Structures are given as C-alpha cells and as structure tokens.
Amino acid sequence: MPPRPRLTFFCELGGEALLPLLSEAVLDDLVALGASVSMACVDLSAERAAAVRALDRRGIAVSAWLVAPRERGYFATADNPDAIAAAYQELRAFAAREGLRFDGVGLDVEMPIERMQALAAAPLRLVLPALLGATRGAHVRRAERAYGELIARIRADGLRVDSYQLPPVVDARAVRSSLMARAFGMLELAVDREVLMLYSSALPLGAGWLASYARSAQAIGVGVAGSGAVVVPQIAWPDLARDLRLAAAASREVYLFSLEGCVERGMMPALRDFDWEVPPEVPRMRARVLDLLRLALRVGLRAEAMAARALGAWRSRPGR
C-alpha cells in the first residue's frame, strides 16, 4: 500500500470569510491530518494576516497562491505576467509588514478568468479565441520569460514555487509543442512543484483523467468540493474518496480543492478517519479512452510543431 500522502487544501476565500472558517475545530482537523494550506491572496487584509498567524501558531504551513485583480485575468496567464509580478511584490511587502511566514508561492496557470468561465459554461465558445491565440508565439515566449524572472525572484527570497496546471501541458511538453500555450495559455514554467489539476467533477470522462494523468504527475489536485472563482460541478464524497486513493497511489503530494468546501459540506471528520490503505477503484475503461485521446493529441501536437519548425527554417533561409 502507498504511504499516506501529504495533503494540502486550496482555499479561495476573502479575508473576512477566512477567519470565521478557521475555528479551533478546523485547525484541529488540519493538525490531525498533517495538512498544509494554499491560500489564494485575493486581498491583503488584516483578517488575512490574522488567519496566516492562526495557522502558523498551530504549525500549519501556508503557501501564498498569487492572483491578479479579476479585471487583469485573475489567474497567471500569458497576458498578465506584470500583474502577477506586482501581486508578488505586494505580498512580499505585506508579509514583511505583518511579520508573516509563507512556505511557498503558487502560480495558477490558466486562461483569463472570463475565458475559464466561458469554458465551464459552453466549451465551443472558445474555439475561435483558441484559433486566434495559436498565432501568438512571440507573445507566449515573452510571457514565459517574464514568469521565469519572477520565479527566480521568488526563489531568491527563499521560497518554493509551485504551479497549478491543466493536465494537457504534460502532452505538449512531451512532444515539445507550444500550441497549447499559444491557444489555451498552458505556459511551460520551470517550477519546484507542478500540481496537475485533475478535478473529476469538472471534466468529461471524470476520473479517467486522474487515472490517465496521475502517472505523469509530480503532485495531484483533486476535487471540486466547493465552488471557487469559476463555478463547476461539485464532487460527491464517494467519488472524492476514490480520487484521493487514486492520487495517493501515484504521488506523495495531494492537493484538495477546497478547504471551505470540505468544511461547509462536513467532510473534515471523514478525512480524519480516511482509510488510505483501501485499494483505489481504477476507472479502467475511461482511462483507456483518455489514453487514446492523449495519443491522438500528441500526434497532432507533434505534427504542428514539426510543421512550425520547418516553416521557421524556410523563412530564415537566405534570400527569403
């Protein structure tokens, strides 16, 4: 049986809602689970500072999940590295002013929030924006360089850097294609820990994604137990239990979205009593379908990458 994983809860609450969430009972639950918290810094308020101190006093590690203002895309995108860098500078000043300690910094690499909301509501509405975005190679390269500089700055401050990534980034990386980055914002970032967001309640074919991608993941995010900035279907407890076991069989680092959802839905006692040694129920048929779809995706990405390189070489020939 795999060892019990290290569990990290995502939390996306504003400061005013965060403090009431962190009751003594919830802090006890987090300590008993040996869990950490990745906290979306949607504000830098006195309430957030108090929440970080409350967690720190109980020995609960807190990572700062960087977000931009909603009008600047919210997530870490190809369009807003300057806004995310500014968010880090503000966080750095906030931590120094309030005497706060953070365990690391998280970059949630997605499309701008309005496009993520459109994807959740009607995926076909993204076809045209994706096709237009596929032409933005230079734009994506500049963004990746800017994020590389930010990552170096965070590391120089002694902090670990995590990224929260959509799973097809793995396939694009395997065939050295930038198409997913250009079309959908799946930027390739060199971080210390990459978390694949394998939320079965939000994905077609459900846990098939988890079963297919888990073996390629350094760390795995499961859920969704509660709504965040983008509203997607929430997971039922039996399915979450299955996903936790599938994730634990593949990785020592398991992330759960979200703390507030687990508390509001009464899942914390079940997590404290969770039997990690029960063999996971593997959705083999769905995983096989995903494996085939991923193979087709990689073939297409490889062909596009080869064509793009050939075109670039032709254009760079003398006399062109």
C-alpha positions as a printed Julia matrix, in Angstrom:
320×3 Matrix{Float64}:
   0.0    0.0     0.0
   1.26   3.53   -0.74
   2.15   5.72    2.25
  -0.29   8.37    3.4
   0.23  11.43    1.19
   0.98  14.98    2.3
  -2.32  16.8     1.96
  -2.66  20.46    1.0
  -6.01  22.26    0.95
  -6.64  25.05   -1.53
  -8.55  27.96   -0.02
 -10.02  30.79   -2.13
 -11.89  32.86    0.46
 -11.57  36.57    1.08
 -10.13  37.61    4.44
 -13.48  38.42    6.07
 -14.8   34.92    5.35
 -11.47  33.21    6.04
 -11.16  33.98    9.75
 -14.58  32.5    10.7
 -13.71  29.37    8.72
 -10.61  28.72   10.83
 -12.34  27.65   14.02
 -10.44  25.69   16.63
 -12.17  22.54   15.37
 -10.97  23.13   11.8
  -7.45  23.94   13.0
  -7.52  20.69   14.99
  -8.58  18.84   11.85
  -5.72  20.34    9.82
  -3.19  19.44   12.52
  -4.52  15.89   12.8
  -4.26  15.5     9.01
  -0.75  16.97    8.92
  -2.15  19.22    6.19
  -0.97  22.47    4.63
  -2.99  25.3     3.08
  -2.53  27.03   -0.29
  -4.27  30.34    0.24
  -5.43  32.49   -2.68
  -4.36  36.02   -1.76
  -7.46  37.72   -3.14
  -6.85  40.51   -0.61
  -4.04  41.53    1.73
  -6.21  42.44    4.67
  -5.75  42.46    8.43
  -8.09  39.46    8.54
  -5.84  37.51    6.18
  -2.8   38.34    8.27
  -4.62  37.1    11.37
  -5.6   33.9     9.55
  -2.0   33.21    8.5
  -0.85  33.78   12.08
  -3.54  31.41   13.41
  -2.36  28.68   11.05
   1.31  29.35   11.8
   0.75  29.12   15.56
  -0.56  25.57   15.05
   2.37  24.59   12.82
   0.24  24.53    9.63
   2.3   25.58    6.62
   0.74  28.22    4.34
   1.58  28.83    0.69
   0.6   32.1    -0.97
  -1.4   31.48   -4.14
  -0.88  34.58   -6.27
  -3.86  36.05   -8.1
  -4.27  39.26  -10.08
  -7.31  41.56   -9.97
 -10.23  39.99  -11.83
 -10.07  42.7   -14.5
  -6.45  41.63  -15.15
  -7.32  37.95  -15.66
  -7.11  36.67  -12.04
  -5.07  33.57  -12.93
  -1.44  33.55  -14.12
  -1.91  33.94  -17.88
   0.15  34.8   -20.93
  -1.42  38.26  -20.86
  -0.68  39.35  -17.28
   2.82  38.42  -16.01
   3.28  42.04  -14.93
   0.09  41.9   -12.82
   1.18  38.63  -11.17
   4.66  40.08  -10.53
   3.02  43.14   -8.94
   0.88  40.8    -6.79
   4.08  39.13   -5.55
   5.7   42.46   -4.69
   2.6   43.47   -2.75
   2.56  40.1    -0.97
   6.25  40.47   -0.1
   5.66  43.91    1.42
   2.55  42.63    3.25
   4.45  39.68    4.74
   7.29  41.92    5.91
   4.91  44.48    7.4
   2.82  41.88    9.22
   5.68  39.54   10.17
   4.19  36.6     8.24
   5.9   33.42    7.1
   4.93  31.61    3.91
   6.04  28.13    2.91
   5.93  28.82   -0.83
   4.23  30.68   -3.65
   1.72  29.19   -6.11
   1.07  30.24   -9.72
  -2.32  29.11  -11.06
  -1.58  28.83  -14.79
  -4.82  29.1   -16.73
  -6.67  31.26  -19.23
  -8.06  34.63  -18.08
 -10.95  34.12  -15.71
 -13.64  35.26  -18.17
 -12.46  32.61  -20.66
 -12.36  29.94  -17.94
 -15.93  30.84  -17.03
 -16.9   30.59  -20.71
 -15.18  27.2   -20.93
 -17.15  25.92  -17.94
 -20.44  27.21  -19.38
 -20.03  26.49  -23.11
 -16.72  24.97  -24.3
 -17.41  25.57  -28.01
 -17.35  29.32  -27.41
 -13.58  29.04  -27.0
 -12.87  27.6   -30.44
 -12.41  30.96  -32.19
 -10.33  32.56  -29.37
  -8.13  29.44  -29.33
  -7.55  29.61  -33.08
  -6.66  33.29  -32.85
  -4.43  32.67  -29.85
  -2.49  29.97  -31.7
  -0.76  32.7   -33.72
   0.73  34.4   -30.65
   4.05  32.59  -30.38
   6.17  35.65  -29.62
   3.63  36.82  -27.03
   3.79  33.47  -25.2
   7.6   33.39  -25.28
   7.75  36.86  -23.73
   5.31  35.78  -21.02
   7.3   32.65  -20.2
  10.49  34.71  -19.91
   8.71  37.18  -17.6
   7.43  34.36  -15.4
  10.91  32.83  -15.38
  12.26  36.1   -13.97
   9.51  36.16  -11.34
  10.22  32.56  -10.34
  13.93  33.39   -9.95
  12.98  36.39   -7.74
  10.72  34.26   -5.52
  13.39  31.58   -5.14
  15.96  34.24   -4.25
  13.64  35.17   -1.37
  13.96  31.57   -0.13
  10.52  30.36   -1.16
   9.43  27.26   -3.08
   7.5   27.94   -6.29
   4.54  25.74   -7.26
   2.43  25.82  -10.4
  -1.16  24.61  -10.7
  -1.52  23.35  -14.26
  -4.18  21.98  -16.6
  -3.26  18.37  -17.45
  -2.63  18.59  -21.25
   0.51  20.62  -20.51
   2.13  17.21  -19.97
   1.36  16.12  -23.55
   2.56  19.38  -25.07
   5.82  19.1   -23.14
   6.36  15.5   -24.26
   6.4   16.49  -27.95
   7.97  19.95  -27.48
   4.92  21.77  -28.78
   3.9   25.31  -27.83
   0.43  25.09  -29.36
  -1.38  24.51  -26.05
   0.42  27.51  -24.57
  -0.46  29.7   -27.55
  -4.08  28.59  -27.86
  -5.07  27.92  -24.25
  -2.45  29.6   -22.07
  -0.84  26.38  -20.78
   2.51  28.08  -20.23
   5.61  25.96  -19.67
   7.12  27.11  -16.37
  10.17  25.63  -14.62
   8.97  25.44  -11.01
   9.8   23.36   -7.94
   6.47  21.51   -7.81
   3.91  21.14  -10.6
   0.39  20.26   -9.48
  -1.89  18.82  -12.17
  -5.5   19.87  -11.56
  -7.39  16.61  -12.1
 -10.85  17.6   -10.9
 -13.07  14.72  -11.97
 -16.34  16.52  -11.23
 -15.39  19.28  -13.7
 -14.06  17.12  -16.56
 -15.76  14.93  -19.17
 -14.88  11.27  -18.56
 -14.44  12.2   -14.89
 -11.88  10.12  -13.03
 -10.5    8.82  -16.32
  -8.36  11.97  -16.4
  -6.96  11.18  -12.98
  -6.25   7.54  -13.84
  -4.57   8.53  -17.12
  -2.52  11.53  -16.0
  -1.64  10.53  -12.43
   1.4    8.53  -13.5
   2.81  11.65  -15.2
   2.17  13.97  -12.25
   4.59  15.28   -9.68
   1.67  16.38   -7.49
  -2.08  15.96   -7.99
  -5.05  18.22   -7.31
  -8.46  16.61   -6.71
 -11.96  17.99   -6.1
 -14.05  20.08   -6.51
 -15.53  20.04   -3.01
 -16.62  23.68   -3.06
 -17.09  26.49   -5.56
 -14.29  28.91   -6.36
 -13.84  31.82   -8.74
 -15.01  29.56  -11.59
 -18.19  27.62  -10.78
 -18.06  23.94  -11.78
 -19.99  20.87  -10.58
 -19.05  19.72   -7.09
 -17.87  16.22   -6.3
 -19.77  13.72   -4.14
 -17.94  12.18   -1.18
 -17.71   8.61   -2.63
 -16.11  10.0    -5.78
 -13.74  12.21   -3.8
 -12.7    9.21   -1.69
 -11.94   7.27   -4.89
  -9.96  10.19   -6.31
  -7.94  10.66   -3.13
  -6.91   6.99   -3.23
  -6.06   7.16   -6.93
  -3.95  10.27   -6.33
  -2.21   8.8    -3.29
  -1.25   5.71   -5.29
   0.66   7.93   -7.74
   2.01  10.86   -5.72
   3.11  11.8    -2.21
   1.72  15.33   -2.73
  -2.08  15.58   -2.96
  -3.97  18.89   -3.13
  -7.69  19.18   -2.4
  -9.97  21.96   -3.62
 -11.19  23.34   -1.34
 -10.87  23.73    2.43
 -14.0   25.84    2.66
 -15.96  23.28    0.65
 -14.85  20.39    2.84
 -15.75  22.32    5.99
 -19.13  23.54    4.72
 -20.09  20.06    3.49
 -18.99  18.3     6.69
 -16.2   16.29    5.05
 -13.42  17.03    7.56
 -14.32  14.22   10.04
 -14.41  11.73    7.15
 -10.98  12.91    6.03
  -9.59  12.49    9.55
 -10.9    8.9     9.63
  -9.98   8.19    6.0
  -8.51   4.74    5.3
  -5.73   5.34    2.79
  -4.91   1.63    2.6
  -8.11   0.69    0.75
  -7.1   -0.15   -2.86
  -8.32   2.53   -5.3
 -11.12   1.75   -7.73
  -9.48   2.4   -11.09
 -11.87   3.53  -13.88
 -10.0    1.46  -16.47
 -12.32   1.97  -19.44
 -12.39   5.75  -19.04
  -8.63   5.77  -18.56
  -8.17   3.81  -21.8
 -10.36   6.33  -23.66
  -8.27   9.2   -22.24
  -5.05   7.39  -23.15
  -6.25   7.12  -26.76
  -7.34  10.75  -26.84
  -3.98  11.8   -25.44
  -2.17   9.74  -28.06
  -4.16  11.49  -30.78
  -3.45  14.86  -29.17
   0.27  14.15  -29.08
   0.29  13.1   -32.73
  -1.45  16.33  -33.69
   0.8   18.46  -31.49
   3.93  16.8   -32.84
   2.81  17.32  -36.43
   2.05  21.0   -35.76
   5.4   21.51  -34.01
   7.32  19.88  -36.87
   5.45  21.97  -39.43
   6.1   25.15  -37.44
   9.83  24.37  -37.18
  10.05  23.59  -40.89
   8.26  26.82  -41.77
  10.56  28.77  -39.46
  13.64  27.21  -41.07
  12.3   28.0   -44.56
  11.6   31.6   -43.62
  15.11  32.04  -42.19
  16.84  30.82  -45.38
  18.97  33.43  -47.12
  17.01  35.32  -49.74
  13.66  34.8   -48.04
